[in-house]
Amino acid sequence: MSLPRIAPYDPLDASSLPLNRVNWAVDPGKAALLIHDMQNYFLRAFAPGGPVASAVANIQRLATASRAAGIPVVYTAQPARQEAASRGLLMDFWGPGPGGQLDDDRIVAPLAPAPGEAVVTKHRYSAFHDTGLSEVLAAHGRDQLLITGVYAHLGCMLTAVDAFARGVQAFLVADAVADFDRDRHHQALRYVAESCGMVTVTDEVLGSATRSRR
């Protein structure tokens, strides 16, 4: 089984966010920005238009502001042509993954990492599972994670769950993630808001980063 073809749907914005159980605030001195699996392979599943275009634009804004504010930017990427032992049960659900096209594993060009930014290799949904993400955050003295990317109800949501288990405050940026459809997108937001993190939007995060430079 491979990825579905993802039709456009109306993006979620501040007016459609679930109610957060916590009132955490983004602290640029504690936060890191995670750009999760924004690789050609995963974005090719989307039909033109819809939430992925706005997600890419918002992630660009967040990355630019983060670099200016001294917030580390960290990427995850799945490798191409994974062996069955590395792919594990993902093979049963989603097939062999990236590797059908030469540039499948590359981060999409508008979001390419800047020199020196960490790109951690992952083989499961969570960005923390058997990767160096915890070490990257510790090296920068960070215990907040701004989560962006794809797919909201899979890797993004489960990264937030794993962050909670590790004592890292997770902020899922609602308009900087995209998913298979609007229902799954909102499902991920609702679960995080109710159980393990804070749901926010790009403009709110940018406001926090801007205030830090005044």
C-alpha positions in Angstrom: 0.0 0.0 0.0 1.3 3.4 -0.9 0.4 7.0 0.0 -3.1 8.2 -1.0 -3.6 10.9 -3.6 -4.5 13.9 -1.4 -7.2 16.3 -2.7 -7.2 20.0 -1.7 -9.2 20.9 1.4 -9.8 24.2 3.2 -6.9 25.0 5.5 -7.4 25.2 9.2 -6.8 28.6 10.8 -7.1 30.3 14.2 -10.9 30.3 14.1 -11.1 26.5 13.8 -8.6 25.5 16.5 -9.5 23.2 19.4 -9.4 24.5 22.9 -6.0 24.0 24.5 -5.8 22.5 28.0 -2.5 24.3 28.7 -1.5 27.9 28.2 2.2 27.5 27.4 3.9 30.4 25.7 6.7 30.0 23.1 10.0 31.2 24.5 12.6 31.8 21.7 15.3 31.1 24.2 13.9 27.6 24.8 12.3 26.7 21.5 13.5 24.8 18.4 11.6 24.6 15.1 11.1 21.2 13.6 10.4 20.8 9.9 9.1 17.3 9.7 9.4 15.1 6.6 9.0 17.9 4.1 10.5 15.8 1.3 9.5 15.6 -2.3 8.2 12.0 -1.9 5.6 13.1 0.7 4.6 16.3 -0.9 4.0 14.7 -4.3 1.0 13.0 -2.8 -0.8 16.3 -2.7 -2.8 17.6 -5.6 -1.9 21.2 -6.5 -3.3 23.8 -4.2 -4.9 23.4 -0.8 -3.2 23.3 2.6 0.2 22.0 1.6 0.9 25.3 -0.4 0.0 27.4 2.6 1.9 25.1 5.0 5.1 25.5 2.9 4.6 29.2 2.9 4.1 29.3 6.6 7.0 27.1 7.3 9.2 29.4 5.2 8.1 32.3 7.4 8.7 30.4 10.6 12.2 29.3 9.4 13.2 32.8 8.4 12.0 34.3 11.8 13.6 31.4 13.7 17.0 32.0 12.2 16.7 35.7 12.9 15.7 35.1 16.5 18.4 32.4 17.2 15.9 29.6 17.3 17.5 26.4 16.0 15.9 24.8 12.9 15.9 21.0 12.8 14.7 18.8 10.0 13.7 15.1 9.8 14.0 13.1 6.6 13.4 9.5 5.7 16.1 7.9 3.6 15.5 6.5 0.1 15.5 2.8 -0.7 15.3 1.6 2.9 16.0 -2.1 3.6 13.0 -4.0 4.9 14.7 -4.3 8.4 15.0 -0.6 8.7 11.5 0.1 7.3 9.9 -2.3 9.6 6.1 -2.3 9.9 5.9 0.9 7.8 6.3 -1.4 4.9 3.0 -3.2 5.7 1.1 0.1 5.9 2.8 2.4 3.3 5.0 0.2 1.1 8.7 0.8 0.5 8.6 4.6 1.0 11.0 7.1 -0.7 13.2 6.0 -3.6 11.0 5.6 -6.6 12.3 8.9 -8.0 15.9 10.2 -7.7 15.0 13.2 -5.6 12.4 11.6 -3.4 14.4 12.0 -0.2 15.3 15.7 -0.7 13.7 18.4 1.3 11.6 20.5 -1.0 13.5 23.3 -2.5 11.7 26.3 -0.8 12.5 24.7 2.7 16.1 23.6 2.0 18.2 23.5 5.2 20.7 26.3 5.7 24.3 25.4 6.3 24.9 23.8 9.6 21.3 23.0 10.4 20.6 19.5 11.7 18.8 16.9 9.5 18.0 13.8 11.5 17.3 10.5 9.8 14.1 8.7 10.9 12.5 5.4 10.2 9.3 5.6 12.2 6.5 8.1 12.7 8.0 10.0 15.7 10.9 12.3 15.1 12.3 11.2 18.4 12.3 7.4 17.8 15.9 6.1 17.3 17.1 9.5 16.0 19.4 12.2 17.4 16.7 14.7 17.9 16.8 14.6 21.7 20.6 15.1 21.6 20.2 18.1 19.2 17.7 19.7 21.5 19.9 19.1 24.6 23.0 20.5 22.8 21.1 23.8 22.2 19.5 23.8 25.7 16.0 23.6 24.2 12.9 22.1 25.8 10.2 23.4 23.5 9.5 22.1 20.0 7.6 23.9 17.3 6.2 21.1 15.1 5.6 21.8 11.4 5.4 19.5 8.3 3.5 16.4 7.2 1.5 14.4 8.0 -0.4 16.0 10.9 -2.1 12.8 12.2 0.9 10.6 11.8 4.5 11.8 12.4 3.6 15.3 13.6 1.1 14.2 16.2 3.2 11.3 17.4 6.3 13.5 17.7 4.2 15.7 20.0 3.2 12.6 22.1 6.9 11.6 22.3 7.9 15.1 23.2 5.4 15.1 26.1 6.9 11.8 27.4 10.4 13.4 27.3 9.4 16.6 29.2 9.6 18.7 26.0 6.7 21.2 25.5 5.3 20.6 22.0 3.6 23.3 19.9 1.8 21.9 16.9 1.5 24.8 14.4 -1.9 24.2 12.9 -1.5 26.2 9.6 2.1 24.9 9.1 1.1 21.2 8.9 -0.9 19.3 6.3 -2.6 16.0 6.2 -4.6 13.5 4.1 -7.8 15.5 4.6 -9.4 18.1 6.9 -10.8 15.5 9.3 -7.5 13.9 10.0 -5.8 17.3 10.2 -8.3 18.4 12.8 -8.1 15.1 14.6 -4.4 15.6 15.1 -4.9 19.2 16.5 -7.6 18.0 18.8 -5.6 15.1 20.2 -2.5 17.3 20.9 -4.6 20.1 22.4 -6.4 17.7 24.7 -3.6 15.4 25.7 0.0 16.3 25.1 0.8 19.8 23.8 -0.3 23.2 22.6 -1.9 24.0 19.3 -1.0 27.4 17.8 -0.8 29.1 14.5 2.1 30.7 12.5 1.2 34.4 13.3 1.2 33.6 17.1 4.6 32.0 16.9 5.9 34.9 14.8 4.6 37.3 17.4 6.6 35.6 20.1 9.8 35.6 17.9 9.3 39.3 17.1 8.8 40.3 20.7 12.1 38.6 21.6 14.1 41.0 19.4 12.6 44.2 20.8 
